[in-house]
Amino acid sequence: IQALLEMRGVNYTGSGVTASALAMDKVRSKIFFKHYGIKTPDWFLINRESIDIKKIIKEIELSFRYPCVIKPNDQGSTLGLTICNDKSQIEEALSLAGKYSNKILIERYIDGREITVGILGQKILPVLEIIPKNNLYDYECKYTHGMSEYIVPADIPEKVAADIQQQSFNAFTALGCKGYGRVDLRLSNNLKSYCLEVNTLPGMTSTSLVPKMAKAIGISFEELIKEIILLSE
């Protein structure tokens, strides 16, 4: 979309073409994270057209065991994602992910908490914890009022929060993002954070997370929108 806007000479907010494309490609993002020393869950990638179930199961059990996460490489809103607790769930999970993408990401599951950090220019917004009603922060929990609880600032030690914020900013800049965005992470039970992905066009609805993080430091919704526009000029 950014490329089309640029071709027509239309101004837009947020990151440019390259950063947006990189952020949408989860594996390419993870390669950048690893290069820049940003922790991300171990993974491997497979092609939908060449699935070998036995080989995949063997790779999972050798690499990171169960549970593991299977998801499309270039999809959002948790569509096509499955947390597999044993090998009996692998085939169905691959089939679901394959409905959304030719490339399927298989990733180590980080047991712990769902957290996210907003970036606004050079400002790093407070860490927000998401507590979904379902076992997974899925599509229903993301877009249905009352299906998730949000704690901002997250109830975590100050030093841990500062480390998460810095890691998030590093991830944002590693992909060449600008203006504003949101970095999604998992916080393990021993308080180690793992970057999952960067969202270059985070939601701006009543249930969205960046406005909640901005509000926590006194930035109203109207002020947030104004700042995003000014950052994009």
C-alpha positions in Angstrom: 0.0 0.0 0.0 2.8 2.4 0.8 4.4 1.8 -2.6 1.1 2.6 -4.3 0.7 5.8 -2.3 4.3 6.9 -3.2 3.6 6.2 -6.9 0.6 8.5 -6.7 2.3 11.2 -4.6 0.1 10.7 -1.6 1.5 11.4 1.9 1.0 8.7 4.5 2.0 8.1 8.2 4.4 5.6 9.6 7.1 3.4 8.0 8.1 3.3 4.4 7.9 0.5 1.8 11.0 -1.5 2.8 10.4 -1.4 6.6 6.8 -2.4 6.2 7.6 -5.3 3.9 10.3 -6.5 6.3 8.0 -6.3 9.3 5.3 -8.3 7.5 7.7 -11.1 6.8 8.2 -12.7 10.2 11.3 -14.8 9.3 13.2 -11.9 7.6 12.4 -9.8 10.7 13.8 -12.5 13.0 16.9 -12.7 10.9 17.4 -8.9 11.5 16.6 -9.3 15.2 19.2 -12.0 15.5 21.8 -10.0 13.6 21.3 -7.0 16.0 21.4 -9.1 19.1 17.7 -8.9 19.8 16.4 -12.1 21.5 13.7 -13.9 19.4 12.3 -17.5 19.8 14.2 -20.2 17.8 12.5 -21.1 14.6 12.6 -22.8 11.2 10.6 -22.1 8.0 8.9 -24.6 5.6 7.2 -24.2 2.3 3.5 -25.3 2.0 4.3 -27.1 -1.2 6.9 -29.4 0.3 5.6 -30.5 3.6 7.1 -33.7 5.1 5.3 -34.4 8.3 7.8 -36.9 9.7 10.8 -34.6 8.9 9.0 -31.6 10.5 8.2 -33.5 13.7 11.8 -34.7 13.9 13.1 -31.1 13.4 10.7 -29.8 16.1 11.8 -32.5 18.6 15.5 -31.9 17.9 15.3 -28.1 18.0 12.9 -27.0 20.7 10.3 -29.8 21.5 6.7 -29.0 22.6 4.8 -26.9 22.9 5.6 -25.1 19.6 3.9 -22.4 17.6 2.9 -22.9 13.9 1.8 -19.9 12.0 1.8 -18.3 8.6 4.9 -16.3 7.9 3.2 -13.2 6.6 -0.2 -12.9 8.3 -1.5 -10.8 11.2 -4.2 -10.8 13.9 -3.2 -14.4 15.0 -5.0 -15.8 12.0 -3.8 -19.3 11.1 -1.8 -19.7 14.3 -1.8 -22.9 16.5 0.0 -23.8 19.7 0.8 -27.5 19.4 1.3 -29.5 22.6 2.3 -32.7 20.9 3.0 -34.2 17.4 -0.7 -35.3 16.9 -1.6 -31.6 16.3 1.1 -30.8 13.8 -0.6 -31.9 10.6 -3.8 -29.9 11.3 -1.8 -26.9 12.4 0.2 -26.9 9.1 -3.0 -27.2 7.1 -4.5 -24.2 8.9 -1.4 -22.1 8.5 -1.1 -23.1 4.8 -4.5 -21.6 4.1 -3.0 -18.1 4.8 0.5 -18.3 3.4 2.9 -20.4 1.2 5.5 -20.1 3.9 4.9 -21.5 7.3 6.9 -20.5 10.4 7.5 -23.1 13.2 8.7 -21.5 16.3 9.6 -22.3 19.9 6.8 -21.5 22.3 7.8 -19.1 25.1 5.8 -19.9 28.2 5.0 -16.7 30.0 3.2 -13.4 29.4 2.0 -11.5 26.4 3.5 -8.0 26.3 3.8 -5.2 23.8 5.6 -1.8 23.5 4.6 1.2 21.5 7.1 3.4 19.7 6.3 7.1 19.0 9.2 8.8 17.3 12.0 8.7 19.8 9.5 8.0 22.7 9.3 4.4 24.0 5.9 4.0 25.5 5.3 2.0 28.7 5.2 -1.8 28.6 1.6 -3.2 28.3 0.6 -6.7 29.4 -2.2 -8.4 27.7 -4.2 -11.0 29.7 -6.7 -12.7 27.3 -9.8 -14.6 28.5 -8.9 -17.4 26.1 -5.7 -19.4 26.4 -4.3 -17.6 23.4 -4.5 -13.8 22.5 -6.5 -14.7 19.4 -8.6 -12.8 17.0 -11.7 -12.9 19.3 -9.7 -11.5 22.2 -8.0 -8.8 20.1 -11.2 -7.4 18.6 -14.0 -8.1 21.1 -14.7 -5.8 24.1 -14.2 -7.5 27.4 -12.2 -10.5 26.1 -8.9 -9.2 27.3 -7.5 -7.3 30.2 -4.8 -4.7 29.7 -2.3 -3.7 32.4 -0.2 -0.6 31.6 2.3 -0.1 32.9 2.8 -3.8 33.2 3.4 -5.2 36.7 7.0 -6.1 36.2 10.3 -5.0 37.8 11.5 -1.6 36.6 14.8 -2.9 35.3 13.0 -5.6 33.3 10.6 -3.1 31.9 13.5 -0.8 30.8 15.3 -3.8 29.1 12.1 -4.7 27.3 11.6 -1.1 26.1 15.2 -0.9 24.8 14.9 -4.2 23.1 11.6 -3.0 21.4 13.2 0.2 20.2 16.2 -1.7 18.9 13.8 -4.0 17.0 11.9 -1.1 15.6 15.0 0.7 14.3 16.7 -2.6 13.1 13.9 -2.9 10.5 14.2 0.7 9.5 10.8 1.7 10.9 9.9 5.3 11.6 7.1 7.4 13.0 5.2 5.0 15.1 4.6 1.3 15.6 4.2 -1.5 18.1 6.6 -4.3 19.1 5.1 -7.6 20.3 7.0 -9.8 22.7 6.7 -12.7 25.1 8.0 -12.4 28.6 9.2 -15.8 29.9 8.5 -17.0 33.5 12.1 -16.1 34.4 11.6 -12.6 33.0 13.5 -12.9 29.8 11.8 -11.1 26.9 11.7 -12.4 23.3 10.7 -10.3 20.3 8.1 -11.8 18.1 7.4 -9.1 15.5 7.0 -5.4 14.7 3.7 -4.0 13.7 4.2 -0.9 11.4 0.5 -0.1 11.3 -0.9 -0.9 14.8 -4.6 -0.5 15.3 -6.2 2.8 16.3 -9.6 1.6 17.5 -11.2 1.7 20.9 -9.6 -1.7 21.8 -6.2 -0.8 20.3 -3.0 -0.9 22.4 -0.9 2.1 21.3 -3.6 4.6 22.4 -3.8 2.8 25.8 0.0 3.0 26.2 0.1 6.7 25.2 -2.7 7.5 27.6 -0.7 6.0 30.4 1.9 8.8 30.0 -0.7 11.5 29.6 -1.0 11.6 25.8 -4.7 11.8 24.7 -6.0 10.1 21.6 -6.2 13.4 19.8 -2.6 14.4 20.8 -1.4 10.9 19.7 -2.9 11.3 16.2 -1.5 14.8 15.9 2.0 13.6 16.9 1.9 10.7 14.4 1.0 13.1 11.6 3.8 15.6 12.6 6.3 12.7 12.8 5.4 11.7 9.2 6.0 15.1 7.6 
